[in-house]
Amino acid sequence: MASANDMKAANATYAGFINMIKYSIPVIAVITAFVVLIIQ
């Protein structure tokens, strides 16, 4: 089983990953919309 320190590190990594996804998806959506508008 994972030790308590491993779980703390895993939770920190997971939280960072979720924050990155939370902010990157809207940015990607805006870039995609911009590119689609340019192509038309």
N, C-alpha and C positions, 0 to 999 in steps of 0.2 A: 504494500500500500504506500501511497505518497505521504511524505512527512508534512507537518504543518508548514514548514518553510517552503516546501515545493508547492503547496496549495496557495500560499500567499503570492508566490511568484507567478503561478498560473493565473490566478485571479487578476493580478496586475496586468499581465500580458493580454488576457481576454478583454479587460476593460479598455485598454489602449486600442486594441483591434476594433472593438465596437465603436469607440469614439472616432477612429479613423474612417470607418465605414459610414457612420452617421453624417460626417461632414463631406466625405468625398462623393457620395451618391448625388446629392444636389448639384455639386460642381460639375460632375460628369454630365448630368441632365442638361445643365445650362450650356455647356460646350457642345453637346450633341444638337440641341435646338439651334444654336448659332450656326453650326455647320450645315444643318438641314436648310436653314433660311438662306445661307450663302449659295447652296447648290441650286435652289429653285430659280 
